[in-house]
């Protein structure tokens, strides 16, 4: 939790009702992902250290989908139907926040994925110290574009916010813009909330008009500058969504490199916000680390590798063109190139999975190896096992899945097929090219192939029989 001697008790309202028309999507705007997380998730994480209570989320377009996506998060949902603007959204949530007049009301847009917790904390500190009726987050931009302008009076005090569509030419020339994050004192806010009118180009009730109403009533309004201009970056289009993801990715990689992670090519590397990468790990070009993946010290991943919800141990290697999902790779193990490790698999210490090998729900014991061209599924492999090229475990009969057990020190020859359920005992051998349908006892040899037959001169006789008439030589 972010604490401060002047930190007020806080409640929050997050505005998440928008459709995001320019996204051209049937999905709610705040559910679109930036760096793997929904836009609304980024905002909720930014305010989480404040321990705001309650946190009210105003939903509208695809409201049920948003509520399902964030169920069980101790959030209060209020539906805005029909959507008549941001001020109207605050009005429909009034019963929630007005019930706590002693708590500062934090209001923020749900499409600000780059907003930092520290910035919100600083906003609230300034608000508490200044005893303002409202404090807003602002940013100075060289090209303010479509953002609302912060208008100040002759003494430099915040007088109002004017939306770009409603601004005069002089106001459009202002460079200080509104970031969409506000702190309000509830009693002062209630005095002016009913004065909102839809007198603007959109015909909507603007939340931003509350700033002007408070200032006109003689209540002080403060503005706090964000640390980075990107914190005010709201997402309204696919292009802006891509830009937000890129900025988040750069911020994330800079933090990892500052903590000692070797990122060889930041321009082609992506690490999700929930992933953990230890110092001295190496991320090679075109590496994608997603979900709750953990990469330990000394591990190397890539190039062209994708890891999802996986654990990579100390000094392990994930080589070129590998896909790993929901699996564990223990210390010193090696994966790839061109390997696919599917959910439920665990690769033991110093084990090796080579090129064009697929593992599914398989435990590969310490020091064991499947060097190339194999499929091993629903299998428990003991330590020190060799699985030859072209080996397949037949774990599915079209109805059910069955297990295979390959015990310690066993050797499975190339091009073998193990038809589950079956066990290859400790120290046993399976002859190359075998189809094994019965258990092979420990230290035994299992061979399941036809006996080789040699017919001397057969090829020469065949050529003579098939030679065209009149052919010479």
Secondary structure as UniProt FT lines:
FT   TURN            5..6
FT   STRAND          10..16
FT   HELIX           21..23
FT   HELIX           29..31
FT   STRAND          33..34
FT   TURN            35..36
FT   STRAND          37..38
FT   HELIX           39..48
FT   TURN            49..51
FT   STRAND          55..59
FT   TURN            61..62
FT   HELIX           63..69
FT   TURN            70..72
FT   STRAND          76..79
FT   HELIX           86..92
FT   HELIX           94..97
FT   TURN            98..99
FT   TURN            101..102
FT   STRAND          104..109
FT   TURN            110..111
FT   TURN            113..114
FT   HELIX           117..130
FT   STRAND          134..140
FT   TURN            145..146
FT   STRAND          149..152
FT   TURN            154..155
FT   STRAND          158..162
FT   HELIX           164..166
FT   HELIX           169..172
FT   STRAND          176..184
FT   HELIX           186..193
FT   TURN            194..195
FT   TURN            201..202
FT   TURN            207..208
FT   HELIX           209..216
FT   TURN            217..218
FT   STRAND          221..225
FT   HELIX           229..232
FT   HELIX           238..258
FT   TURN            259..260
FT   STRAND          262..263
FT   HELIX           266..268
FT   STRAND          270..271
FT   TURN            273..274
FT   STRAND          276..277
FT   TURN            279..280
FT   STRAND          282..283
FT   TURN            285..286
FT   STRAND          287..290
FT   TURN            291..292
FT   STRAND          294..295
FT   TURN            297..298
FT   STRAND          300..301
FT   STRAND          305..308
FT   STRAND          311..312
FT   TURN            314..315
FT   STRAND          317..318
FT   STRAND          323..325
FT   STRAND          328..329
FT   TURN            331..332
FT   STRAND          334..335
FT   STRAND          340..341
FT   TURN            343..344
FT   STRAND          346..347
FT   TURN            349..350
FT   STRAND          352..360
FT   STRAND          363..364
FT   TURN            366..367
FT   STRAND          369..377
FT   STRAND          379..381
FT   TURN            383..384
FT   STRAND          386..387
FT   TURN            389..390
FT   STRAND          392..394
FT   STRAND          404..406
FT   TURN            408..409
FT   STRAND          411..412
FT   TURN            414..415
FT   STRAND          417..419
FT   STRAND          422..424
FT   TURN            426..427
FT   STRAND          429..430
FT   TURN            432..433
FT   STRAND          435..436
FT   TURN            442..443
FT   STRAND          445..446
FT   TURN            456..457
FT   HELIX           458..465
FT   TURN            469..470
//
